[in-house]
Amino acid sequence: MLKNYVFVQVLMMFSLAWVSRSLNHPQGKRGLLSTLVCLICVGILAFCVSTSHSIVIMSAMWITIFAFCSQFASLYSMSITDKPTHKFSYGLARVPVLAVFSTTTLAQLFSIFLSKESFEHLLSPDHHGSHDASAAHEHEVEEIGGGWPYFVGSAATSVALLLSAYALKNQPFQHVLTSATASSLQEHAADLSHAICCVIPGLSRLLLPRINSMVLLAATTSGLLMLCEHFKHDFAWADPVCCLILSVAVFSTMWPLSTYTGMILLQTTPPHLINQIDRCLSEASHIDGVLELKSGRFWQLDFNQLVGTVDVRVRREADEQNVLAHVTEKLSSVITVLTVQVVKDAAWSAGEVQYSNGHVHSGGGHSHGAEDHGHSHGGGQQDHGHSHGGDHGHSHDHGSSHGHSHGGEGNHGHSHDGVVYH
């Protein structure tokens, strides 16, 4: 059932339109080639599984499927645009995050499934039939080709994992590999590297930096396949035990990657930026005319963009444009897409600024006075004005104008105490 789900999702995403857009990317051809190589490795592992009937090779095949999915997600992300649309305010910027999260979650699911299979092989004495049937099966495997499926499977899995780690640069999966916290496998590898460097200091430049998770997973998979091939004739439990160890290694490797992408999807504030954001807010609160900053909300949109909104309460006589410019300057060093709402202390006016990619764009505003009321809507074709006896006005800015006057000595006016920036 899980296999069918994976291939259905791949078929749904596959179309010539997005492939052509991906090929226009500087790394498009390399991404397509690495994806096809990973797909070939999946086919090789599937043949090895059908030949050997080994669950540890089946586990290696699922790891290769994971490598293929990660490359496929990176290739598909090259065709994604983050331009705002009518349906999505920030475009499809979060699709690569969702793709990596789905891929790593799939890897954890198949590791749990294979762990169950391993326990069934270990705890059920008649899972494979009698001892004679197992011996006959081993003899059949030897006649078919001996241990070659383990060697071929080890090579194919290593190639797929190394391609997923190093074939592309600055792509979603590679970003997650470098930004996520270290897995337990990486921590154990770091401890072992420190011990080796104490004996051989010359290897410190090679072993002390954090080793890529996919490299460790490839080494672990190859080592367990070799051990299983060596001990499978002497110990009947070699295959399920190696599969169980490999499943634990996969789950522990994927957990930090799923956690990192999951926190982005939950719109949380990056922990490493909290202190920097607090410092910028503190500096902005000391700007002349600012009384307080409230209702601040900051979250990570994708791997590179941080979105933020904040309300600024200012004194009535404060210059709103000056306050907006200074608050934007303080926060724009951290926040990529910023929205600031300015509220005056007494007779209030509201305005908002949207800062994106170093540009500030202007728009309209709203204001309310003690005895007069003005409301403005930007447009482009007509203009209607009404005047009544009291001090009340309402206008819509359009291209042509029409006026109506009713009795009374009052006049019609407009008040613009706020400025809106987009």
NUGUFI-333345 format. One record per residue: residue in one letter; x, y negated, z of N, C-alpha, C in turn. Coordinates in steps of 0.05 Angstrom, whole numbers, padded with zeros to 5 digits, always signed. Example, Ala and Ser with C-alpha at 12.3 -4.5 7.8 and 13.67 -1.06 7.14 Angstrom:
! residues 2
a+00264+00114+00156+00246+00090+00156+00264+00066+00156s+00257+00045+00142+00273+00021+00143+00258-00001+00157
! end
This chain:
! residues 422
m+00017+00024+00000+00000+00000+00000+00017-00025+00000l+00039-00024+00016+00057-00047+00017+00071-00051-00010k+00078-00029-00023+00091-00031-00050+00072-00045-00069n+00047-00036-00069+00028-00048-00088+00025-00078-00083y+00025-00086-00057+00022-00115-00051+00045-00131-00062v+00070-00120-00059+00093-00134-00069+00092-00138-00099f+00086-00117-00114+00087-00119-00143+00063-00136-00153v+00040-00135-00140+00018-00152-00148+00025-00181-00145q+00038-00188-00122+00046-00216-00118+00067-00225-00139v+00085-00207-00146+00105-00214-00166+00092-00218-00193l+00073-00201-00200+00059-00204-00226+00042-00229-00227m+00030-00237-00204+00014-00261-00203+00031-00286-00208m+00055-00286-00196+00072-00309-00199+00086-00311-00226f+00088-00288-00239+00105-00287-00264+00089-00299-00287s+00099-00319-00300+00088-00330-00324+00110-00344-00339l+00106-00346-00366+00127-00359-00382+00130-00388-00377a+00108-00401-00367+00109-00430-00363+00129-00438-00342w+00127-00425-00318+00146-00433-00297+00174-00423-00303v+00177-00401-00318+00203-00391-00325+00218-00412-00342s+00203-00423-00362+00216-00443-00379+00224-00468-00363r+00207-00476-00343+00214-00498-00326+00239-00492-00309s+00240-00467-00299+00263-00459-00283+00289-00459-00299l+00287-00451-00325+00311-00451-00341+00322-00479-00347n+00305-00499-00344+00315-00527-00347+00331-00536-00323h+00329-00521-00301+00345-00528-00278+00375-00521-00283p+00393-00536-00271+00422-00531-00275+00430-00502-00268q+00417-00490-00249+00423-00462-00241+00402-00443-00251g+00385-00451-00270+00363-00434-00278+00373-00408-00291k+00392-00409-00310+00401-00385-00323+00415-00366-00304r+00431-00377-00286+00444-00360-00266+00423-00347-00248g+00403-00362-00240+00382-00351-00222+00367-00329-00236l+00360-00333-00262+00346-00312-00277+00363-00287-00280l+00389-00290-00285+00407-00267-00288+00409-00252-00262s+00413-00266-00240+00416-00252-00214+00390-00238-00206t+00367-00250-00213+00342-00237-00207+00339-00211-00223l+00346-00211-00248+00345-00187-00264+00364-00166-00254v+00388-00173-00246+00407-00154-00235+00396-00141-00209c+00383-00157-00192+00371-00146-00168+00348-00127-00175l+00333-00134-00196+00312-00116-00204+00323-00089-00214i+00345-00090-00229+00358-00065-00238+00368-00049-00214c+00378-00063-00193+00387-00048-00169+00364-00035-00155v+00340-00048-00155+00317-00035-00144+00310-00010-00159g+00311-00010-00185+00306+00014-00201+00326+00036-00195i+00351+00029-00192+00372+00049-00186+00366+00062-00159l+00359+00045-00139+00353+00056-00112+00328+00074-00113a+00308+00066-00129+00284+00083-00131+00291+00110-00142f+00308+00111-00162+00317+00137-00173+00332+00153-00152c+00349+00140-00137+00364+00154-00116+00346+00166-00095v+00325+00151-00088+00306+00161-00068+00291+00186-00079s+00282+00184-00104+00268+00207-00115+00286+00232-00118t+00312+00227-00120+00331+00249-00123+00338+00262-00096s+00344+00245-00076+00354+00255-00050+00333+00259-00030h+00310+00245-00032+00288+00247-00011+00299+00239+00016s+00317+00219+00017+00329+00210+00042+00315+00184+00050i+00308+00183+00076+00294+00159+00086+00314+00136+00090v+00339+00142+00094+00358+00120+00097+00363+00107+00070i+00363+00122+00048+00365+00110+00022+00339+00095+00016m+00316+00105+00026+00291+00090+00022+00293+00063+00036s+00305+00063+00060+00309+00038+00074+00327+00019+00058a+00348+00030+00046+00366+00013+00029+00350+00003+00005m+00332+00018-00006+00316+00009-00029+00299-00015-00020w+00287-00014+00003+00270-00036+00012+00287-00061+00018i+00312-00057+00027+00330-00080+00030+00336-00093+00003t+00339-00076-00017+00344-00086-00044+00320-00101-00055i+00296-00091-00049+00271-00105-00056+00270-00133-00043f+00279-00134-00018+00280-00160-00004+00299-00179-00018a+00323-00169-00026+00342-00186-00041+00330-00195-00067f+00316-00178-00081+00303-00186-00106+00282-00208-00101c+00266-00205-00079+00245-00225-00073+00258-00252-00066s+00280-00251-00052+00293-00276-00045+00304-00291-00069q+00315-00276-00088+00324-00288-00113+00301-00298-00130f+00279-00282-00130+00256-00290-00145+00244-00316-00133a+00243-00318-00107+00233-00342-00094+00250-00366-00101s+00276-00363-00101+00294-00385-00108+00290-00393-00137l+00286-00374-00155+00282-00380-00183+00255-00395-00187y+00235-00386-00173+00209-00399-00175+00209-00427-00163s+00225-00431-00142+00227-00457-00130+00239-00478-00148m+00255-00469-00168+00267-00488-00187+00246-00501-00204s+00222-00489-00207+00201-00500-00224+00181-00516-00208i+00185-00518-00182+00166-00532-00164+00172-00562-00164t+00152-00578-00165+00155-00607-00162+00142-00617-00136d+00155-00637-00124+00144-00648-00099+00129-00674-00104k+00121-00680-00129+00106-00704-00134+00078-00701-00122p+00067-00722-00110+00040-00721-00098+00019-00716-00119t-00001-00701-00112-00023-00695-00130-00049-00703-00115h-00071-00701-00130-00097-00708-00118-00104-00689-00095k-00095-00664-00097-00102-00644-00077-00081-00642-00055f-00056-00646-00062-00034-00644-00042-00020-00670-00040s-00020-00682-00016-00008-00708-00012+00022-00708-00016y+00035-00687-00010+00064-00685-00013+00072-00666-00035g+00054-00661-00054+00060-00643-00075+00063-00614-00066l+00081-00599-00078+00085-00571-00071+00112-00568-00057a+00119-00588-00041+00146-00587-00028+00148-00564-00008r+00126-00554+00003+00127-00534+00023+00126-00505+00012v+00123-00503-00014+00121-00476-00027+00147-00460-00023p+00171-00472-00027+00196-00456-00022+00198-00447+00007v+00189-00463+00026+00190-00455+00054+00172-00431+00058l+00148-00432+00047+00129-00410+00049+00140-00385+00036a+00154-00388+00013+00165-00365-00001+00186-00351+00015v+00204-00366+00028+00225-00353+00045+00212-00340+00069f+00193-00354+00081+00179-00342+00105+00166-00316+00097s+00152-00315+00075+00138-00290+00066+00158-00268+00061t+00181-00275+00049+00201-00254+00042+00213-00242+00067t+00221-00259+00086+00233-00248+00111+00212-00233+00128t+00187-00242+00127+00167-00227+00142+00162-00200+00130l+00163-00199+00103+00160-00173+00090+00182-00154+00098a+00207-00164+00100+00229-00148+00108+00225-00137+00136q+00215-00153+00154+00209-00143+00181+00187-00122+00182l+00168-00126+00164+00146-00106+00163+00156-00079+00154f+00173-00078+00133+00182-00052+00124+00202-00040+00143s+00216-00057+00159+00234-00045+00179+00218-00031+00201i+00195-00043+00208+00177-00030+00228+00166-00004+00217f+00158-00004+00191+00147+00020+00179+00167+00042+00178l+00192+00035+00171+00213+00056+00169+00222+00065+00197s+00220+00048+00217+00225+00057+00244+00205+00079+00253k+00180+00075+00245+00159+00095+00251+00166+00121+00237e+00174+00119+00212+00181+00144+00197+00205+00158+00210s+00224+00142+00220+00247+00155+00233+00239+00170+00258f+00222+00158+00274+00213+00171+00298+00197+00196+00292e+00182+00196+00270+00167+00220+00262+00186+00242+00254h+00207+00235+00240+00227+00256+00233+00242+00267+00257l+00246+00250+00277+00260+00259+00301+00243+00275+00320l+00218+00266+00324+00201+00278+00345+00184+00300+00335s+00178+00302+00310+00161+00323+00300+00178+00346+00289p+00179+00368+00302+00197+00390+00293+00188+00402+00267d+00163+00401+00260+00154+00413+00235+00148+00392+00214h+00160+00368+00217+00155+00346+00198+00164+00354+00170h+00187+00369+00168+00197+00378+00143+00192+00408+00138g+00177+00420+00155+00173+00449+00153+00193+00463+00171s+00198+00488+00166+00216+00504+00182+00245+00497+00176h+00263+00509+00192+00292+00504+00188+00301+00515+00161d+00289+00537+00153+00296+00549+00127+00288+00530+00104a+00265+00516+00107+00257+00497+00087+00276+00474+00085s+00286+00465+00109+00306+00443+00109+00331+00452+00096a+00340+00476+00102+00364+00487+00090+00361+00489+00060a+00338+00498+00051+00333+00501+00022+00333+00473+00009h+00322+00453+00023+00322+00426+00012+00350+00415+00010e+00368+00421+00030+00395+00412+00028+00410+00425+00005h+00405+00451+00002+00417+00465-00020+00408+00454-00047e+00383+00446-00049+00373+00434-00074+00386+00408-00079v+00390+00392-00058+00403+00366-00061+00431+00369-00071e+00445+00390-00060+00473+00394-00069+00474+00402-00098e+00454+00419-00107+00454+00427-00135+00448+00403-00153i+00431+00385-00144+00424+00363-00161+00447+00344-00165g+00463+00340-00145+00485+00321-00149+00501+00316-00124g+00497+00330-00102+00512+00326-00078+00506+00300-00065g+00527+00284-00059+00523+00259-00044+00524+00235-00061w+00523+00237-00088+00525+00214-00105+00503+00193-00100p+00478+00202-00093+00457+00181-00089+00465+00161-00066y+00480+00171-00046+00488+00154-00024+00509+00134-00033f+00528+00142-00049+00548+00124-00059+00537+00103-00079v+00520+00113-00097+00508+00095-00116+00489+00075-00102g+00473+00086-00083+00455+00069-00068+00470+00048-00052s+00493+00055-00040+00509+00036-00025+00519+00013-00043a+00528+00020-00067+00539+00000-00085+00516-00018-00095a+00493-00007-00102+00471-00023-00112+00460-00042-00091t+00458-00032-00066+00448-00049-00045+00467-00072-00039s+00493-00066-00038+00513-00087-00032+00512-00108-00054v+00510-00100-00079+00509-00120-00101+00485-00138-00098a+00462-00126-00093+00438-00143-00090+00439-00162-00067l+00450-00153-00044+00451-00171-00021+00472-00193-00025l+00494-00187-00038+00515-00207-00043+00505-00228-00063l+00489-00219-00083+00477-00238-00101+00458-00257-00088s+00442-00246-00069+00423-00263-00055+00436-00283-00038a+00461-00277-00029+00475-00295-00011+00492-00316-00026y+00504-00308-00049+00523-00326-00061+00518-00332-00091a+00498-00321-00103+00494-00325-00132+00485-00354-00137l+00469-00366-00120+00458-00393-00123+00468-00410-00101k+00469-00436-00106+00477-00456-00086+00455-00476-00081n+00453-00484-00056+00433-00504-00047+00405-00497-00055q+00398-00472-00053+00371-00462-00058+00358-00455-00031p+00332-00452-00030+00318-00448-00004+00329-00426+00013f+00333-00402+00001+00343-00380+00018+00371-00384+00028q+00388-00395+00011+00415-00401+00020+00416-00422+00042h+00397-00442+00040+00395-00462+00061+00387-00450+00088v+00368-00432+00087+00359-00419+00112+00381-00402+00124l+00396-00388+00107+00418-00372+00117+00439-00388+00133t+00444-00412+00124+00464-00429+00137+00452-00445+00161s+00426-00451+00160+00415-00469+00180+00402-00454+00204a+00393-00430+00199+00380-00415+00221+00400-00407+00242t+00390-00401+00266+00407-00392+00288+00419-00365+00281a+00441-00359+00295+00455-00333+00290+00438-00310+00299s+00438-00288+00284+00424-00264+00292+00442-00248+00311s+00429-00228+00323+00445-00211+00342+00467-00197+00328l+00463-00190+00303+00484-00177+00287+00508-00196+00283q+00502-00221+00278+00523-00241+00275+00538-00246+00301e+00523-00246+00323+00536-00250+00349+00555-00227+00356h+00546-00202+00351+00564-00179+00356+00588-00180+00338a+00584-00188+00313+00606-00190+00294+00626-00212+00303a+00615-00234+00314+00632-00255+00324+00649-00246+00348d+00637-00231+00366+00652-00220+00389+00674-00201+00379l+00668-00184+00360+00688-00166+00349+00710-00182+00334s+00703-00203+00320+00723-00219+00306+00742-00233+00326h+00731-00243+00348+00748-00255+00368+00768-00235+00380a+00758-00210+00384+00777-00190+00395+00798-00183+00375i+00791-00182+00349+00812-00175+00329+00832-00198+00326c+00821-00223+00327+00839-00246+00324+00858-00249+00348c+00851-00239+00371+00869-00239+00394+00893-00221+00388v+00889-00200+00373+00911-00182+00366+00925-00191+00341i+00910-00200+00321+00921-00210+00296+00913-00239+00292p+00927-00258+00302+00918-00287+00300+00916-00296+00271g+00930-00284+00252+00929-00293+00225+00902-00290+00211l+00884-00274+00223+00858-00270+00211+00837-00289+00222s+00846-00309+00238+00826-00327+00250+00811-00343+00230r+00824-00352+00208+00811-00368+00188+00790-00352+00173l+00794-00326+00171+00775-00309+00156+00752-00299+00174l+00758-00292+00199+00738-00279+00216+00723-00297+00235l+00736-00319+00244+00723-00336+00264+00699-00352+00254p+00698-00362+00229+00673-00375+00220+00650-00354+00219r+00626-00365+00222+00603-00347+00223+00599-00332+00197i+00598-00306+00198+00596-00290+00174+00567-00290+00164n+00564-00291+00138+00537-00292+00126+00521-00267+00134s+00496-00271+00140+00479-00249+00148+00477-00227+00127m+00475-00235+00102+00473-00215+00080+00498-00199+00077v+00521-00211+00082+00546-00195+00081+00547-00174+00103l+00539-00182+00127+00538-00163+00149+00517-00141+00144l+00495-00148+00133+00474-00128+00127+00484-00109+00105a+00498-00119+00085+00509-00102+00064+00530-00083+00076a+00547-00092+00093+00567-00075+00106+00554-00054+00124t+00534-00062+00139+00520-00043+00156+00506-00022+00139t+00492-00030+00118+00478-00010+00101+00498+00009+00088s+00520-00001+00078+00539+00017+00065+00551+00036+00085g+00558+00026+00109+00569+00043+00130+00551+00065+00138l+00525+00059+00142+00506+00079+00151+00500+00099+00129l+00500+00091+00104+00497+00110+00082+00520+00129+00080m+00544+00119+00084+00568+00137+00084+00567+00156+00107l+00559+00147+00131+00558+00165+00154+00536+00186+00150c+00514+00179+00139+00493+00198+00134+00502+00219+00113e+00516+00210+00092+00525+00229+00072+00545+00249+00084h+00561+00239+00103+00582+00256+00115+00570+00276+00135f+00550+00268+00150+00540+00285+00172+00513+00298+00166k+00502+00294+00142+00475+00305+00137+00474+00335+00136h+00496+00349+00130+00496+00378+00130+00501+00390+00157d+00514+00375+00175+00520+00385+00202+00498+00378+00222f+00485+00356+00219+00464+00347+00238+00439+00340+00222a+00417+00353+00230+00392+00347+00216+00381+00320+00222w+00389+00309+00245+00379+00283+00254+00395+00259+00244a+00416+00264+00227+00433+00243+00218+00417+00223+00201d+00400+00233+00183+00385+00215+00165+00366+00198+00180p+00348+00208+00198+00330+00190+00212+00344+00172+00232v+00365+00180+00244+00379+00163+00263+00392+00139+00248c+00405+00145+00225+00416+00123+00209+00395+00104+00200c+00372+00115+00191+00350+00098+00182+00340+00080+00205l+00338+00092+00229+00328+00076+00252+00348+00054+00259i+00373+00059+00259+00393+00038+00264+00392+00016+00243l+00389+00024+00218+00387+00004+00197+00362-00012+00199s+00340-00001+00207+00315-00016+00210+00318-00037+00232v+00331-00029+00254+00336-00049+00276+00354-00071+00267a+00374-00065+00251+00392-00085+00241+00378-00105+00222v+00360-00094+00205+00344-00111+00187+00326-00130+00203f+00312-00119+00222+00293-00135+00238+00308-00157+00253s+00330-00150+00266+00345-00171+00281+00357-00192+00262t+00364-00185+00238+00375-00204+00218+00353-00223+00208m+00329-00212+00203+00308-00229+00191+00293-00246+00212w+00294-00239+00237+00279-00253+00257+00287-00283+00259p+00313-00291+00260+00319-00319+00260+00310-00334+00235l+00311-00321+00212+00303-00333+00187+00273-00339+00187s+00257-00319+00196+00228-00323+00198+00221-00345+00218t+00235-00345+00241+00230-00365+00261+00236-00394+00251y+00258-00397+00237+00266-00423+00226+00245-00434+00206t+00237-00417+00187+00217-00426+00167+00189-00428+00180g+00183-00411+00199+00157-00413+00212+00153-00439+00227m+00174-00448+00240+00172-00474+00254+00168-00497+00235i+00179-00495+00211+00174-00516+00191+00145-00516+00182l+00135-00492+00178+00107-00490+00169+00087-00499+00191l+00095-00497+00216+00079-00506+00238+00082-00536+00243q+00097-00550+00227+00100-00579+00228+00112-00588+00255t+00133-00575+00263+00146-00583+00288+00169-00602+00282t+00178-00616+00303+00201-00634+00301+00227-00617+00303p+00246-00620+00285+00271-00606+00288+00285-00612+00314p+00292-00591+00330+00305-00596+00356+00330-00613+00355h+00346-00609+00334+00371-00624+00333+00368-00653+00325l+00344-00662+00318+00338-00690+00311+00322-00704+00333i+00314-00691+00354+00297-00703+00374+00311-00726+00387n+00336-00722+00396+00351-00743+00409+00356-00767+00391q+00361-00761+00365+00366-00783+00346+00341-00799+00341i+00318-00785+00340+00293-00799+00336+00286-00816+00360d+00291-00806+00384+00285-00821+00409+00303-00846+00410r+00328-00844+00401+00346-00867+00402+00336-00888+00382c+00327-00880+00358+00317-00899+00339+00291-00913+00349l+00274-00897+00362+00249-00909+00373+00256-00929+00395s+00276-00923+00411+00284-00941+00433+00295-00967+00421e+00311-00965+00400+00321-00989+00387+00299-01005+00374a+00279-00992+00362+00257-01006+00349+00239-01020+00370s+00237-01009+00394+00220-01021+00414+00231-01047+00425h+00257-01052+00420+00270-01077+00430+00270-01099+00409i+00257-01094+00386+00256-01115+00365+00238-01138+00375d+00246-01162+00367+00231-01186+00376+00203-01185+00366g+00183-01188+00384+00155-01188+00377+00142-01161+00382v+00157-01139+00386+00145-01113+00390+00139-01109+00420l+00115-01102+00426+00107-01096+00454+00111-01067+00461e+00102-01049+00443+00106-01020+00448+00103-01005+00422l+00114-00981+00422+00110-00961+00401+00095-00938+00412k+00074-00930+00399+00057-00908+00410+00047-00891+00387s+00036-00868+00395+00025-00848+00376+00045-00840+00355g+00070-00837+00363+00090-00828+00345+00088-00798+00339r+00089-00791+00314+00087-00763+00305+00107-00758+00283f+00126-00739+00287+00147-00733+00268+00148-00703+00264w+00149-00695+00239+00151-00667+00232+00167-00663+00207q+00176-00638+00203+00193-00631+00180+00175-00622+00158l+00177-00635+00135+00160-00628+00112+00171-00603+00097d+00197-00604+00091+00210-00581+00078+00238-00579+00089f+00256-00568+00074+00283-00565+00084+00299-00591+00085n+00290-00611+00070+00306-00636+00069+00291-00661+00078q+00265-00661+00079+00249-00685+00085+00236-00684+00112l+00237-00707+00126+00224-00710+00152+00203-00732+00149v+00179-00726+00158+00156-00745+00156+00150-00756+00184g+00143-00781+00185+00137-00793+00211+00116-00815+00209t+00099-00818+00230+00080-00840+00232+00082-00851+00260v+00079-00877+00263+00080-00890+00289+00064-00916+00289d+00051-00922+00311+00036-00947+00315+00053-00967+00330v+00054-00992+00321+00070-01012+00334+00051-01035+00343r+00050-01040+00369+00034-01062+00380+00052-01086+00383v+00044-01108+00371+00061-01132+00371+00045-01156+00383r+00059-01177+00389+00046-01202+00399+00031-01215+00376r+00011-01231+00384-00006-01243+00364+00009-01262+00345e+00029-01276+00356+00043-01296+00340+00067-01283+00325a+00070-01257+00328+00093-01244+00315+00090-01244+00284d+00113-01245+00271+00113-01243+00242+00112-01213+00234e+00089-01205+00222+00085-01177+00217+00105-01166+00196q+00110-01182+00175+00129-01173+00155+00157-01168+00166n+00165-01186+00184+00191-01184+00196+00192-01159+00214v+00171-01154+00230+00170-01131+00247+00170-01105+00231l+00154-01104+00210+00153-01080+00193+00180-01074+00181a+00194-01095+00171+00220-01092+00159+00240-01081+00178h+00240-01092+00203+00260-01083+00223+00254-01055+00233v+00229-01049+00238+00222-01022+00248+00229-01001+00227t+00223-01008+00202+00229-00990+00180+00259-00985+00178e+00274-01007+00181+00303-01004+00179+00314-00986+00201k+00303-00988+00225+00313-00972+00247+00306-00942+00243l+00282-00936+00233+00273-00908+00231+00280-00894+00205s+00285-00910+00184+00289-00898+00158+00315-00882+00156s+00333-00887+00174+00358-00871+00173+00354-00842+00180v+00331-00836+00194+00325-00808+00201+00300-00798+00187i+00280-00815+00185+00254-00807+00173+00254-00813+00143t+00249-00793+00127+00249-00796+00098+00223-00810+00089v+00200-00801+00098+00174-00812+00091+00162-00824+00116l+00161-00851+00118+00153-00864+00143+00128-00881+00138t+00109-00880+00157+00085-00896+00157+00084-00911+00184v+00083-00937+00183+00082-00954+00207+00056-00969+00208q+00040-00967+00229+00015-00982+00232+00020-01004+00253v+00016-01029+00245+00021-01052+00263-00006-01062+00273v-00008-01065+00300-00033-01074+00313-00025-01098+00330k-00039-01121+00326-00033-01145+00342-00046-01142+00369d-00036-01156+00388-00044-01153+00416-00072-01164+00422a-00078-01189+00413-00104-01200+00420-00123-01198+00396a-00125-01219+00379-00140-01216+00354-00121-01201+00336w-00129-01176+00330-00110-01157+00318-00112-01157+00288s-00090-01150+00276-00090-01144+00247-00074-01118+00243a-00082-01103+00224-00069-01077+00219-00056-01077+00192g-00033-01065+00191-00020-01061+00166-00003-01036+00167e+00004-01026+00145+00021-01002+00146+00042-01003+00124v+00064-00991+00130+00086-00990+00111+00093-00961+00106q+00098-00955+00081+00107-00929+00074+00134-00932+00061y+00154-00919+00073+00182-00921+00064+00189-00894+00053s+00198-00894+00029+00205-00868+00016+00228-00873-00003n+00250-00858+00002+00273-00858-00016+00284-00886-00020g+00284-00902+00001+00297-00928+00000+00281-00950-00013h+00255-00947-00018+00239-00967-00032+00214-00974-00014v+00207-00999-00014+00183-01009+00000+00165-01022-00020h+00140-01013-00021+00120-01024-00040+00098-01038-00025s+00088-01060-00036+00068-01076-00022+00040-01070-00032g+00020-01076-00015-00008-01072-00022-00025-01093-00009g-00050-01086+00000-00069-01105+00012-00070-01101+00042g-00089-01115+00055-00091-01114+00084-00118-01120+00095h-00122-01118+00121-00147-01124+00135-00141-01143+00158s-00160-01161+00164-00156-01178+00188-00183-01186+00199h-00183-01191+00225-00207-01200+00239-00199-01223+00257g-00213-01245+00256-00207-01268+00273-00228-01271+00294a-00226-01292+00310-00245-01297+00332-00272-01304+00321e-00273-01323+00301-00299-01331+00291-00302-01325+00261d-00281-01316+00248-00285-01310+00220-00277-01281+00215h-00288-01270+00194-00283-01242+00187-00277-01240+00158g-00255-01227+00152-00248-01224+00124-00241-01195+00118h-00247-01186+00095-00242-01158+00087-00234-01158+00058s-00212-01145+00051-00202-01146+00024-00197-01118+00014h-00205-01113-00011-00201-01087-00025-00187-01093-00051g-00165-01080-00057-00151-01084-00082-00166-01070-00105g-00168-01083-00127-00180-01071-00151-00168-01082-00176g-00183-01081-00198-00171-01092-00222-00190-01102-00243q-00217-01103-00239-00235-01111-00260-00254-01134-00253q-00266-01134-00230-00286-01154-00224-00280-01167-00197d-00292-01190-00192-00289-01204-00166-00316-01215-00159h-00326-01209-00135-00352-01218-00126-00347-01233-00100g-00360-01257-00097-00357-01272-00072-00385-01280-00063h-00388-01281-00037-00413-01290-00025-00407-01309-00003s-00424-01330+00000-00420-01349+00022-00446-01353+00036h-00446-01354+00062-00469-01357+00079-00465-01381+00098g-00486-01386+00113-00485-01410+00130-00463-01407+00152g-00460-01383+00162-00439-01380+00182-00412-01375+00170d-00393-01372+00188-00366-01367+00178-00362-01338+00174h-00371-01328+00152-00368-01299+00146-00362-01296+00116g-00344-01280+00109-00337-01276+00082-00330-01248+00075h-00334-01241+00051-00328-01214+00042-00320-01215+00013s-00298-01205+00006-00288-01208-00022-00277-01181-00031h-00278-01177-00057-00266-01155-00070-00250-01166-00093d-00224-01161-00092-00206-01173-00112-00207-01156-00138h-00218-01169-00160-00219-01156-00186-00210-01177-00207g-00212-01168-00232-00202-01185-00253-00219-01210-00258s-00245-01207-00264-00263-01230-00268-00277-01237-00243s-00291-01260-00242-00303-01269-00217-00332-01278-00221h-00348-01274-00200-00376-01283-00200-00381-01295-00172g-00395-01317-00170-00400-01330-00144-00429-01334-00140h-00437-01332-00115-00465-01338-00106-00464-01354-00081s-00481-01374-00079-00481-01392-00055-00509-01393-00044h-00511-01393-00018-00536-01395-00004-00535-01419+00015g-00559-01429+00022-00560-01453+00037-00545-01453+00063g-00537-01477+00071-00522-01479+00096-00497-01495+00092e-00486-01506+00114-00462-01522+00111-00437-01506+00117g-00441-01481+00123-00417-01464+00128-00403-01459+00102n-00380-01447+00104-00365-01441+00080-00357-01412+00080h-00346-01404+00057-00337-01376+00053-00306-01376+00053g-00295-01358+00069-00266-01357+00070-00256-01329+00073h-00231-01327+00071-00217-01301+00073-00193-01305+00092s-00190-01285+00109-00167-01286+00127-00150-01261+00123h-00125-01265+00118-00106-01243+00114-00084-01245+00135d-00088-01232+00158-00068-01234+00179-00049-01210+00177g-00055-01190+00161-00038-01167+00160-00028-01161+00132v-00008-01146+00129+00003-01139+00103+00006-01109+00103v-00002-01097+00081+00000-01068+00078+00022-01062+00058y+00040-01044+00066+00061-01036+00048+00059-01006+00042h+00061-00999+00018+00061-00970+00010+00087-00964-00003
! end
